[in-house]
Amino acid sequence: MREVATLQKEAMDMLKKTSRTFYIPITFLEPTLKKAVASAYLCMRAIDEIEDHETLDAIVKQRLLLETSKMLVNGFDKKEYELLVAPYQEQLPAVSLRLGDWLEICPTDLVATVKTYTAEMAEGMAKWVEKEWQVKTKEDLDEYTYYVAGLVGVMLSELWKWNADIETDRDLAIAYGRGLQAVNILRNKDEDKERGVQFFPEGWTRADMFEYAEDNLSKADEYIKSINRKSILLFCKLPLALAHKTLKALKSGKEKMSRSEVEETVVEVQAEV
């Protein structure tokens, strides 16, 4: 069994590898929150990699996601999880195979929260695997973006309440996650089309999805007004600033922001808060 300090270092290394834009804001948080948010992100990334896997059969994906959800709700057993994913260890990335390790780095007081939201997300993802990610209506889009991103906003709000007694609006927290996800949908539209995935509701144009993203991001701007702890505000503000700028870049015909633009945004946000 690895020591917790070793696991924490490995977790931060894994974060850096899987999402640099999320790794940076996590480093702004104080130690207890940093561990909790890193644990939550990696657990959710673990199931996301199962949902998004290019070669795994849909039935296998559903079973893995639903079984993982049940384990998280009913008392997670690391060995049991390892047995569940063992037949797919050549296909699944390390972040998915090591979900048990990511739970071990979570502060004891917060591990139940991380498990609850990861379980709900896994169950929601399994539902959308079955639907083959075919969004038909705005309600479908709202449901999908709730499961894969809005839930993250709600979970983070619980962590802010626990750590700093910060009260936030649940609907605005969901919109925060939705807005970031809508930007990703716009950015990945062509790639999704190649995979046979449809996140644009029937009849929607690119302009409609821009409006959906902008509406949710404006609610996200409202959400962060209720946060009065500098480290948490920095954490929330950076992904939001990057989302706003990515949307602007997409509107002007660019595929994404450049690395230097990302670095400039980090400096700007730190100067503002």
C-alpha positions, 0 to 999 in steps of 0.5 A: 500500500502506498503512503498517502504522501506518495499518493498525493504527489502521484495525484497531482502529477496525474492532474497535470497530465490529464488537465493542465487548465484544471491543475493550475486553479487547484494549486491556488487552494489551501491544502485540505481543499486542494486534496479534496478537489484533486480527489474529486476531479480524478475520480470524475475523470476516471469515470469520464475516461470509461464513458468516452473510451473509443474502443470499449463496447457500450454494454461494457461501459454501462456495466462498469459505470453502473457497478462503480456507481453502486460501489461508491454508494454502498461502501467502496472496496478498492480490491473489488473495484480493481477486480471490476476493471482488471479485464480492461487494464490494457485498454483503460488509462491509469486514471480510471484503473486507480480510482481507489487511490484517488479516494484515499487522498481525500480528507476523511470529512469530505470523502462521502461527498466526493463518492456521492457526486461521483456515483450520481455522475457515473449513473448519469453517464451510463444513461447517456451511453445507452442513448448513444449521446444523441441529444434531441431537445434542449431538455436533453442537453440540460440533462447531459450537461448536468450529469457531466458538468453541472454536478461538479458545480454543485459538489464544489459548492458543498466543499466551499460551504464545508471549508469556508461557510460560503453559501452559493445558489445551486442553480447558478452552481449548475450553470457554472458547470454547464457553461464550461461544458457548452464551450467544450461542445462548441470546441469539439463539434467536428470531432464529436460528429466524426464519432457519431455523437450529437450534442446539438439539439435538433434544429439548433445552429452554432449560434443557438449553442453560442447563446446557450453557452453565453447564458450559462456563463453569465449565470456563472459570473453571478455565481462567483459573486457570492464567493468571498474567499480569495483562494476559492475565488481564484480557483473558480474565476480562472476556468470561467475566464478561460471559457469566456475567452475560448468562446470569443476565440471560437466566434472569431474563427480560431479553434482554441486559445494559444498557450501564451493566451492561457498564461496571460489569462492566469496572470490577469485573473491573479491580478484581479482577485 
